[in-house]
């Protein structure tokens, strides 16, 4: 009996349906939020599978550390959710390859010509406040000069990509005076959280007056909750640009399927899902096609942005200015 079962199993594995199973599966490494039931992943999976005759599988977690740890033995065909503050290390690993995607339809507020990374959404780092309790702030200086009883929650730049964006934002605005700026903000900082979710939860629970997030965050409250009380403070000095990216893995065994997905990222089918699932501006969708809650959002006139080379070079300096000021 056992020999018969083994023979049947061997025959099944030799048939095309089993032999080609891996070829019809696209493995995408993504952050936890992306693949969660409230993130963009499930809708994107359904839309892509409807046209690819394949199975899209997310493996979620810390994307870049896992990719670097696995090296050429990685299971990933595509990675998604990286940003330019951390992509230099990914590019230099040699684990990613060119995508060949046409960028003519991009609607980003900056020029984008990268042959490795495809942008899929963007926002601007911003401080969110309850407009029924505070009048807001029209500049970074105004926030620094606010009374010390204004409770601000931020994220740790060593563990959070939004926290890292903040210290780079401060560096872009204040340069050599960054530590002094942090020293002025420090008395107002209620706590520093490991990640965005914990910080934003403190804000929505009423324990903080201001939270580090993104200019698109109020759109969630407007559309999902019909709540107009959350606003992004728009600063005269400008806001740090935050773009999320996808890339094809060089060692993929499913090149055609990976290429198909990379091209799918900038299609209207993918892009139209971004605003109300990832609560960000889509990277390749005209503003007149955004949901109403997005079209009414104020956006900064000035965009601040570091290339991946600049961000990598400034990262340690920017974090140290933050650490030194907050440790006093």
C-alpha positions, 0 to 999 in steps of 0.5 A: 500500500505504501509503495502504491501511494509513493508511486501515485505521489511521484506521478502527480508531481511529474504532471504539468499541473504540479510541475508548473505550480511554482511558475504560476505563483508570484511571491511578493515581499511586503510590509505587514500593513500592506498585506493586512486585511485593511491594507491595499494588498488584498484588493491588489491581489484580487485585481492582479489575479483576475488578469494573470491566471496566477496566484499572488502570495504575500510574505509580510514583515521587514522587507529589506532586512529579510531580502538582504539576509536571504540573498540569492536564496530569497523566495521573493519575485517582487518586493514592495513598500521600500522608500528612497531613504533605505533603497541605496542598500537594496540597490547595492546588494545586486539582488534587484534588477531593472524593470522596463516599466514606462514612466510616461504616466507618472503624476509625481510632484518630482521627476522620476527616472529610476530603472530599478524602482517603480513608485506606486504612491506618495505623500508628504511627512506632516504633523496631524492635529485636531482642528477643534482643539488647536489652530494649527501651525503654518511653519516648522518654527511655529511648532517649535515655538508652541507652548510646551503643554502641546503634546506631540508624538513621533516615531523612532527614526531607528525603527520607523521609516516615518521617523527616519523621514522626520529627522531627514525633514528636520535636517533639510529645514534646519541643517547644522541647527537641527540639534537646536531645533530638536531641543526646542521640540523635545519638551513637547514630545510626549513619547517616541514610539517604535512605529507609526500605528502606536503613535497614531493610536495615541493621537486618535485616543486623545492622549496626544495633540499632534502626531507625526504622520502624512499629509494624506492621513486626514483623507481616511477620517474624511472618507471612512469616518466622515470626520473633518476634525483632523488636519495636516499642518502645512509648513512654509518651509516645505514638507519631506517627500515620501514615496513608496516603491516596488522592484523586481528581484534579480533571482526570480524564476518567474520573470514573465510574471514578475514583469507583468506585475511590475507593469501592473503597478502603474495601471489605473486598476492598481492606482485607483485602489491606492487612495482608499486602501493605502491612504496615499496619493497614487503615483500615476493617476491624474488628480481629477480621478482621485476620490473627493476626500483627496482632491480637497486636501491641502498640499505643500507648495514646497517639496523637500527631497533627498536622493537615496545617496543623500539620504544614506549620507545624512542618515547617521548625522540626522539621527544623532542630532535627534538622539543628542537633543532628546537625551538631554 
